[in-house]
Amino acid sequence: MLAGAGSGKTRVITVRIAHLLAKGVDPRAILALTFTNKAAAEMRERVAGLGGAGLRRAPTLGTFHAFASLPGRARHALGYPRGFTICDSSDQIAVLRGDSAGAARGGNQHPTGRPALAHLPEKNKLVSAAAFLGKAADDREELIGKAWLRYEEHLLRARSMDFDDLLLNAVKLLGDHPKVKQALAARYRYVMVDEYQDTNTPQYEIVRLIGAKHGNVCVVGDDDQSIYGWRGADISNILSLRKGLGGRGGGAAGDQLPFDLADSGRGQPRDREQPRPARQDACLRARQRRAGDGGGPGRRERRGRAHRAASARPGAQGTRQVPDYAILFRTGTQPRPFEQQLRARTIPYVLVGGMSFFDRKEVRDVLALSAVVRREDDEVSPCA
């Protein structure tokens, strides 16, 4: 399902889980994946609030990395012990710096730790150290490839994996060991992914290898919110999911949530159909106006919005009134200049979701002090 920001994509996942549980689906057959521990905790909380709190067994709800660490019993087939430690980014730099120092003492040219570390995200494209070294375009890349190989050897000796290895080894287990793949595919008959536009190639492969057999995969995301290309996220994953699953299952039908208003301002070509409202009478027509700087960034825009609200006339049938207007903001710092324009025109308003700048104690104190300076006999302002 493709939809814009704030349209309820995560809720679709949690409500679907609650619906499956209400139908009697075994919780152990449900797998829902996301990207951060915070998002996973929120998903579990929502599912519990929708009636999943009393389950004897819980669905598998977590991050890709947490899920990738589950099939640990089969890791010995890849040369890893059953118990292993996680190498974080600071550990990575320490290992690469130590390797560089050793190379320097041996009289060899060496890259510093960070240049080699900058190429490690290539693993998210399923590029191995050996493959990177084999395609080295110059001496520098060759040195980095050799450092990368030594880094991988160090992790194996130390019984460690970095976070990329968790995903890569999960893909290897699913791809090279049919019994592991069959067991996970048989267990997880309902696979769901939130923020699917942020998946990289290994994460895509995990979903594909588990879900290809039954085709029962439900993902939500927004291709316009894919901003993590620098860490391997591949926008083509969400645009080609049906092809990756072999066209199986109704869940890969590419359903779209109505978000027509937000889509109306896009100029780039779209790889999906224009979203349509579920209710025909709910269709909104958007008008775009370019506001010049006109005395400061955004000032002409604020004056225009306030002027339209001030032009509202109560009483006559069909005319708009002040309560008919709403001004939406993207950040919590934007309401103040709009408040100034509305107050200057004595237009009443209600600020939703935060405290008005002019209602803050320190602002009221300054305004009260200004009033007293202007009028020494003001007995009300000092009490503000």
Backbone hydrogen bonds, N-H to C=O, Kabsch-Sander energy under -0.5 kcal/mol:
donor,donor_aa,acceptor,acceptor_aa,energy
2,L,255,D,-1.2
3,A,221,G,-1.9
7,S,4,G,-1.4
12,V,8,G,-1.5
13,I,9,K,-1.3
14,T,10,T,-2.2
15,V,11,R,-2.9
16,R,12,V,-2.0
17,I,13,I,-2.1
18,A,14,T,-2.4
19,H,15,V,-2.5
20,L,16,R,-2.4
21,L,17,I,-2.4
22,A,18,A,-2.3
23,K,19,H,-1.5
24,G,21,L,-1.4
25,V,20,L,-2.4
29,A,26,D,-2.4
30,I,27,P,-1.7
31,L,190,Y,-2.9
32,A,60,T,-2.8
33,L,192,M,-2.5
34,T,62,G,-1.7
40,A,36,T,-2.3
41,A,37,N,-2.6
42,E,38,K,-2.2
43,M,39,A,-2.1
44,R,40,A,-2.4
45,E,41,A,-2.2
46,R,42,E,-2.4
47,V,43,M,-2.5
48,A,44,R,-2.3
49,G,45,E,-2.1
50,L,46,R,-1.2
51,G,48,A,-1.4
52,G,47,V,-1.9
53,A,48,A,-1.0
55,L,52,G,-1.0
60,T,30,I,-2.2
61,L,59,P,-1.0
62,G,32,A,-2.1
64,F,34,T,-1.4
67,F,63,T,-2.3
68,A,64,F,-2.5
69,S,65,H,-1.0
70,L,67,F,-1.7
72,G,70,L,-2.7
74,A,71,P,-0.9
75,R,72,G,-1.5
77,A,74,A,-1.4
78,L,75,R,-1.9
79,G,76,H,-1.2
80,Y,75,R,-1.9
85,T,159,R,-2.1
87,C,161,M,-3.5
88,D,86,I,-0.7
92,Q,88,D,-2.3
93,I,89,S,-2.1
94,A,90,S,-2.1
95,V,91,D,-2.6
96,L,92,Q,-2.5
97,R,93,I,-2.7
98,G,94,A,-2.3
99,D,95,V,-2.2
100,S,96,L,-2.2
101,A,97,R,-2.7
102,G,98,G,-2.0
103,A,99,D,-2.0
104,A,100,S,-2.2
105,R,101,A,-2.1
106,G,102,G,-1.2
107,G,104,A,-1.7
108,N,103,A,-2.4
116,A,112,T,-1.2
117,L,113,G,-2.3
118,A,114,R,-2.4
119,H,115,P,-0.6
119,H,116,A,-1.1
120,L,116,A,-0.5
120,L,117,L,-1.1
122,E,119,H,-1.8
123,K,120,L,-2.6
124,N,121,P,-1.7
125,K,122,E,-1.8
126,L,123,K,-2.1
127,V,122,E,-1.5
128,S,126,L,-0.5
132,F,128,S,-2.5
133,L,129,A,-2.6
134,G,130,A,-2.4
135,K,131,A,-1.2
136,A,133,L,-1.4
142,E,138,D,-1.8
143,L,139,D,-2.4
144,I,140,R,-2.4
145,G,141,E,-2.6
146,K,142,E,-2.1
147,A,143,L,-2.3
148,W,144,I,-2.5
149,L,145,G,-2.2
150,R,146,K,-2.3
151,Y,147,A,-2.2
152,E,148,W,-2.3
153,E,149,L,-2.2
154,H,150,R,-2.2
155,L,151,Y,-2.2
156,L,152,E,-2.0
157,R,153,E,-2.2
158,A,154,H,-2.5
159,R,156,L,-1.0
160,S,155,L,-3.1
161,M,85,T,-2.1
163,F,87,C,-0.6
166,L,162,D,-1.4
167,L,163,F,-1.1
168,L,164,D,-2.6
169,N,165,D,-3.1
170,A,166,L,-1.4
171,V,167,L,-2.1
172,K,168,L,-2.2
173,L,169,N,-2.5
174,L,170,A,-2.3
175,G,171,V,-2.7
176,D,172,K,-3.1
177,H,173,L,-1.4
180,V,177,H,-0.8
181,K,177,H,-1.8
182,Q,178,P,-3.1
183,A,179,K,-2.2
184,L,180,V,-2.2
185,A,181,K,-2.8
186,A,182,Q,-2.2
187,R,183,A,-1.7
188,Y,184,L,-2.9
189,R,29,A,-0.7
189,R,187,R,-1.3
190,Y,29,A,-1.9
191,V,216,N,-2.1
192,M,31,L,-2.8
193,V,218,C,-1.8
194,D,33,L,-2.5
196,Y,220,V,-2.8
198,D,195,E,-2.0
199,T,196,Y,-1.7
201,T,124,N,-0.9
204,Y,200,N,-2.4
205,E,201,T,-2.4
206,I,202,P,-2.2
207,V,203,Q,-2.0
208,R,204,Y,-2.6
209,L,205,E,-3.1
210,I,206,I,-1.7
211,G,207,V,-2.7
212,A,208,R,-2.1
215,G,211,G,-2.9
217,V,215,G,-1.5
218,C,191,V,-2.8
220,V,193,V,-2.1
221,G,1,M,-1.9
225,Q,222,D,-2.2
226,S,223,D,-0.8
227,I,225,Q,-1.1
231,R,228,Y,-1.4
232,G,229,G,-1.7
233,A,228,Y,-2.2
234,D,199,T,-2.5
235,I,233,A,-0.5
237,N,234,D,-1.8
238,I,235,I,-0.8
239,L,235,I,-1.0
240,S,236,S,-1.3
244,G,240,S,-2.0
245,L,241,L,-1.7
246,G,243,K,-1.4
247,G,242,R,-3.1
248,R,245,L,-1.1
252,A,249,G,-1.1
253,A,250,G,-1.3
257,L,2,L,-1.5
263,D,259,F,-1.3
264,S,260,D,-1.0
264,S,261,L,-0.7
265,G,262,A,-0.6
266,R,263,D,-1.5
280,Q,278,A,-0.5
282,A,279,R,-1.5
283,C,280,Q,-1.2
286,A,284,L,-0.6
291,A,289,R,-0.7
292,G,290,R,-0.6
299,R,293,D,-0.5
299,R,296,G,-1.9
300,R,292,G,-0.5
300,R,293,D,-0.8
300,R,296,G,-0.5
302,R,298,G,-2.3
303,R,299,R,-2.5
304,G,300,R,-2.2
305,R,301,E,-2.2
306,A,302,R,-2.4
307,H,303,R,-2.4
308,R,304,G,-2.1
309,A,305,R,-1.9
310,A,306,A,-2.3
311,S,307,H,-1.4
312,A,309,A,-1.2
313,R,320,R,-1.1
316,A,314,P,-0.8
319,T,316,A,-1.6
324,D,321,Q,-2.0
325,Y,322,V,-1.9
328,L,326,A,-0.5
334,Q,331,T,-1.0
338,F,334,Q,-0.8
339,E,335,P,-2.6
340,Q,336,R,-2.1
341,Q,337,P,-1.7
342,L,338,F,-2.4
343,R,339,E,-2.9
344,A,340,Q,-2.1
345,R,341,Q,-0.9
346,T,343,R,-1.6
347,I,342,L,-2.8
352,V,350,V,-0.6
359,D,356,S,-1.4
360,R,356,S,-0.5
360,R,357,F,-1.0
364,R,360,R,-2.7
365,D,361,K,-2.4
366,V,362,E,-1.8
367,L,363,V,-2.5
368,A,364,R,-2.5
369,L,365,D,-2.4
370,S,366,V,-2.3
371,A,367,L,-2.1
372,V,368,A,-2.1
373,V,369,L,-2.3
374,R,370,S,-1.8
375,R,371,A,-2.4
378,D,375,R,-1.5
379,E,377,D,-0.7
383,C,380,V,-1.8
384,A,381,S,-2.3
